[in-house]
């Protein structure tokens, strides 16, 4: 059986080399006689795996020494509540930028713990663009500013980092982490669910500046306290050991590709050729303002929506799967994260051209 090109928004494709290594090590990790998923998280074997994963992600992202790197559970959605629990630090207001469905969910949870100031929103434009920075109504006394650099559902992405001055900047990097270099020092906190560019679902990466932790809301559960998790090396409770192991393999794979600069070159090229195929056609359309288009998630609409099912059926037969757009917006969506080879994008473009030729 041959593997398909899986365009899922998440859980997404994993590098084939990573899957093969995990397969080889599944029953016997490095001569230990058991799988890594069967080992104690307190044992020296897994502790070494976790430490190496942290070191590799620090190296890849250039994480400064005054930041904690945590591997937590609950997905990025848990961080929607955990962030205000940890970062309000005596303040009552936080600024949020709304550019899509995930930002809206983050705002909904944050409202349970603080007053949310909606500093900017593109909802009136159906989340088709990023609001210009000079239109943002930021509060200088806000506890933090939260935004979503890439919205997977709408396919909208920031190609710049907001300058929020002395107010801590928080970013949900779930769908764009490891796709290109970023300057971690510009952020107070970065968080990312694993199931797009890091590894399988089950672990969430949190990178937080160490001067911002340790002053939580009184009701904060211990496992949601960044300071306590940092003190326990993310093992305050039993961590998702296998997901961390897999993330570690992905980090090494990214390093082997040439690191984040090399990944950026590949990802930009993949996205550019797919957008060009869409823009040069009268049969397909991308609804996002060009300056705000995502490298990772490319939505597109057929001129005749009645052909959607046939398009998806033919794509699946061609080995191109999970192209259906999110149920809230419809159409198609091709998620082309790090693990999607360029050959997969080429195959999609070829199929799109053939389908248009037959149905235009």
C-alpha positions in Angstrom: 0.0 0.0 0.0 1.4 3.4 -1.0 1.1 6.4 1.3 -1.2 9.2 0.2 -0.5 12.9 0.3 -2.5 13.9 3.4 -3.5 17.6 3.3 -5.2 17.5 6.7 -5.1 20.6 8.9 -4.3 18.5 11.9 -3.5 15.9 13.0 -1.3 16.2 9.9 1.3 14.4 8.0 4.5 13.4 9.7 7.8 13.0 7.9 8.1 9.5 6.5 11.7 9.2 7.9 10.4 9.9 11.4 7.6 7.3 11.0 10.1 4.7 9.9 12.5 5.4 12.8 9.6 5.2 15.2 8.5 1.9 13.6 12.0 0.5 14.0 12.2 1.5 17.6 8.7 0.7 18.6 9.3 -2.7 20.3 12.9 -2.1 21.4 14.2 1.5 22.0 17.9 1.6 21.8 18.4 -1.9 23.1 16.3 -1.3 26.3 14.1 -4.3 25.4 10.8 -2.2 25.6 9.1 0.6 23.8 9.6 4.2 24.9 5.9 4.3 25.6 6.3 1.6 28.2 9.0 3.3 30.1 8.7 5.3 33.3 8.8 9.0 32.8 11.1 9.1 35.8 13.6 6.6 34.3 16.9 7.8 32.9 15.9 6.6 29.4 12.9 8.8 29.0 14.4 11.7 31.0 17.2 11.7 28.4 14.7 11.7 25.5 12.8 14.7 27.0 16.0 16.6 27.7 17.3 16.1 24.2 14.0 17.2 22.7 14.1 20.4 24.7 17.7 21.1 23.7 16.9 20.5 20.0 13.9 22.8 20.0 15.9 25.5 21.9 18.6 25.2 19.2 16.1 25.3 16.3 14.2 28.3 17.6 17.2 30.1 19.2 15.3 30.2 22.5 17.1 32.5 24.9 18.3 31.2 28.3 15.8 33.3 30.2 12.9 31.3 28.7 11.3 28.1 30.0 10.5 25.4 27.5 7.6 23.2 28.6 5.9 20.1 27.1 2.3 20.1 28.4 -0.9 18.3 27.9 -4.4 19.5 26.9 -3.7 20.9 23.5 -3.4 24.6 22.6 -7.0 25.0 23.6 -6.1 24.4 27.2 -3.7 27.3 27.0 -6.6 29.6 26.2 -7.5 29.5 29.9 -4.0 28.8 31.3 -2.5 31.9 29.8 -4.7 34.4 31.7 -4.3 32.2 34.8 -0.6 32.7 34.7 -0.1 36.1 33.0 -2.7 38.5 34.4 -0.3 39.0 37.4 -2.6 41.3 39.3 -4.1 43.1 36.2 -7.7 42.7 35.0 -7.5 43.4 31.3 -5.9 41.8 28.3 -5.8 42.8 24.7 -6.8 40.3 22.0 -6.5 40.4 18.2 -9.3 38.5 16.4 -8.4 37.2 12.9 -10.2 33.8 12.9 -11.9 30.9 14.6 -9.0 30.1 17.0 -8.7 33.6 18.2 -12.4 33.7 18.9 -12.1 30.5 21.0 -9.2 32.1 22.9 -11.2 35.2 23.6 -14.2 33.2 24.8 -12.1 31.4 27.5 -10.1 34.5 28.5 -13.4 36.3 29.3 -13.9 33.9 32.2 -10.8 35.3 33.9 -10.4 38.9 32.8 -11.8 41.8 30.8 -11.0 41.2 27.2 -10.3 44.3 25.1 -10.9 43.5 21.4 -8.0 45.6 20.1 -8.5 44.7 16.4 -10.7 42.4 14.4 -11.2 41.3 10.8 -14.5 39.5 11.5 -16.5 42.1 9.5 -14.3 41.2 6.5 -15.1 37.5 7.1 -11.6 37.0 8.4 -10.1 37.6 4.9 -7.2 39.8 6.0 -5.0 41.0 8.9 -6.0 44.4 10.3 -3.4 47.1 9.7 -1.4 47.7 12.8 -2.2 51.4 12.9 -5.8 50.5 13.5 -5.2 48.5 16.6 -6.6 50.0 19.9 -4.0 48.6 22.3 -4.1 49.4 26.1 -0.8 50.3 27.7 -2.0 48.8 31.0 -3.0 45.5 29.5 -1.6 42.4 31.1 -0.6 41.0 27.6 -1.5 41.1 24.0 -2.7 37.8 22.4 -2.8 37.0 18.7 -2.9 34.0 16.4 -0.1 34.3 13.8 -1.8 31.8 11.5 -5.4 30.8 11.4 -5.8 27.3 10.0 -9.5 27.5 9.1 -9.5 30.8 7.2 -5.9 30.5 5.9 -4.9 33.9 7.1 -1.4 34.6 8.4 0.7 37.4 9.9 3.9 38.0 8.0 5.1 40.4 10.6 5.4 40.5 14.4 3.4 43.2 16.3 5.4 45.7 18.3 3.6 45.9 21.6 6.2 47.8 23.5 6.4 46.9 27.2 3.2 44.9 27.1 4.0 41.2 26.9 3.2 39.6 23.5 1.5 36.2 23.4 1.2 34.1 20.3 -0.6 30.9 19.3 1.9 29.4 16.9 0.2 26.0 16.6 0.0 25.9 12.8 3.2 27.8 11.9 5.8 26.8 14.5 9.0 25.4 12.9 8.0 26.5 9.4 10.6 29.4 9.4 12.8 31.3 11.9 11.3 33.5 14.5 12.8 35.8 17.1 11.6 34.3 20.3 12.9 37.3 22.3 10.1 39.4 20.9 7.5 37.3 22.7 6.5 36.8 26.3 5.0 33.5 25.5 4.7 31.2 22.5 2.5 28.1 22.5 1.8 25.5 19.9 -0.2 22.3 19.7 1.9 19.5 18.2 -0.3 18.0 15.6 0.7 20.2 12.7 4.5 20.8 12.5 5.8 19.2 15.7 4.4 15.7 15.9 1.3 13.7 16.9 -1.5 15.1 18.9 -1.0 14.9 22.7 1.7 17.4 23.6 1.7 21.2 23.6 4.9 23.2 23.4 5.0 26.3 25.6 7.9 28.8 25.6 7.6 31.4 28.3 9.8 34.1 29.7 10.8 33.2 33.2 10.2 36.6 34.8 6.4 36.2 34.0 5.7 33.0 35.8 5.0 32.2 39.5 2.2 34.7 40.1 -1.0 32.8 39.2 -4.7 33.3 39.9 -5.7 31.6 43.2 -7.9 29.0 41.5 -5.2 27.8 39.1 -4.7 24.0 39.2 -1.1 23.0 39.9 -0.7 21.3 36.5 -1.6 24.7 34.8 1.0 26.6 36.8 3.9 27.3 34.5 6.3 27.8 37.4 5.5 24.5 39.0 5.7 22.7 35.6 9.1 24.4 34.9 10.4 23.4 38.3 9.3 19.8 37.6 10.8 19.7 34.0 7.2 19.4 32.7 6.7 16.2 34.8 4.6 17.5 37.6 2.2 14.7 36.4 2.9 11.9 33.9 3.6 13.6 30.6 2.6 12.4 27.2 5.8 10.4 26.8 5.4 9.0 23.4 4.3 12.3 21.9 7.3 14.0 23.3 9.5 11.2 21.9 8.0 11.7 18.5 8.4 15.5 18.7 12.0 14.9 19.5 12.4 12.8 16.3 10.7 15.6 14.3 13.1 18.2 15.7 16.0 16.1 14.6 14.4 15.7 11.1 14.0 19.5 10.8 17.7 20.0 11.8 18.7 17.4 9.1 16.8 19.4 6.5 19.0 22.4 7.2 17.0 24.0 10.1 14.3 26.6 9.9 16.0 28.8 7.3 15.9 25.8 4.9 12.3 25.0 5.9 11.3 28.6 5.2 12.7 28.4 1.7 10.8 25.2 0.9 7.5 26.3 2.5 7.5 29.6 0.8 8.1 27.9 -2.6 5.3 25.3 -2.0 2.8 28.0 -1.1 3.8 30.3 -3.9 3.3 27.7 -6.6 -0.1 26.6 -5.2 -1.3 30.2 -5.0 -0.1 30.9 -8.5 -2.0 27.9 -9.8 -5.2 29.2 -8.1 -4.7 32.8 -9.2 -4.0 31.9 -12.8 -7.3 30.0 -13.0 -10.8 31.2 -13.4 -12.1 27.9 -12.0 -10.5 28.3 -8.5 -10.4 31.2 -6.1 -8.6 32.0 -2.9 -10.7 34.3 -0.6 -7.8 35.8 1.4 -6.2 39.2 0.7 -2.8 38.4 -0.9 -0.7 40.1 1.7 -2.4 38.0 4.4 -2.2 34.5 2.8 -1.0 31.6 4.8 2.0 29.5 3.8 0.6 26.6 5.8 -3.2 26.5 5.0 -4.4 27.3 1.5 -8.2 27.5 1.2 -9.7 27.6 -2.3 -13.2 27.7 -3.7 -14.5 26.1 -6.9 -16.4 28.3 -9.3 -19.2 25.8 -9.2 -19.7 24.5 -5.6 -21.9 21.7 -7.0 -18.6 20.1 -8.2 -17.1 19.9 -4.7 -18.0 16.3 -4.0 -16.7 15.2 -7.4 -13.5 17.1 -6.9 -12.9 15.5 -3.5 -13.8 12.0 -4.8 -11.4 12.4 -7.7 -8.7 13.8 -5.5 -8.9 10.8 -3.1 -8.7 8.4 -6.0 -5.5 10.2 -7.0 -4.0 9.8 -3.6 -4.7 13.4 -2.4 -6.7 13.2 0.8 -8.4 15.5 3.4 -8.9 18.5 1.1 -12.4 19.4 2.2 -12.6 22.8 3.8 -13.6 23.3 7.4 -17.3 22.8 7.9 -17.7 26.5 8.9 -16.4 27.9 5.6 -16.8 25.1 3.0 -14.8 24.8 -0.2 -11.4 23.2 -0.1 -8.3 23.6 2.1 -4.8 22.3 1.4 -2.6 22.2 4.5 1.0 22.1 3.4 3.0 21.9 6.6 6.7 21.0 6.9 6.1 17.2 6.3 4.1 17.8 3.1 6.7 17.1 0.3 6.9 19.5 -2.6 5.9 16.5 -4.8 2.6 16.4 -3.0 1.9 20.1 -3.8 2.9 19.4 -7.5 0.5 16.4 -7.6 -2.3 18.6 -6.3 -1.7 21.3 -8.8 -1.6 18.8 -11.6 -4.9 17.3 -10.4 -6.5 20.7 -10.1 -5.5 21.6 -13.7 -6.9 18.3 -15.0 -10.1 18.6 -13.1 -10.6 22.2 -14.5 -9.9 21.0 -18.0 -12.6 18.4 -17.7 -15.2 20.6 -16.0 -14.6 24.2 -17.0 
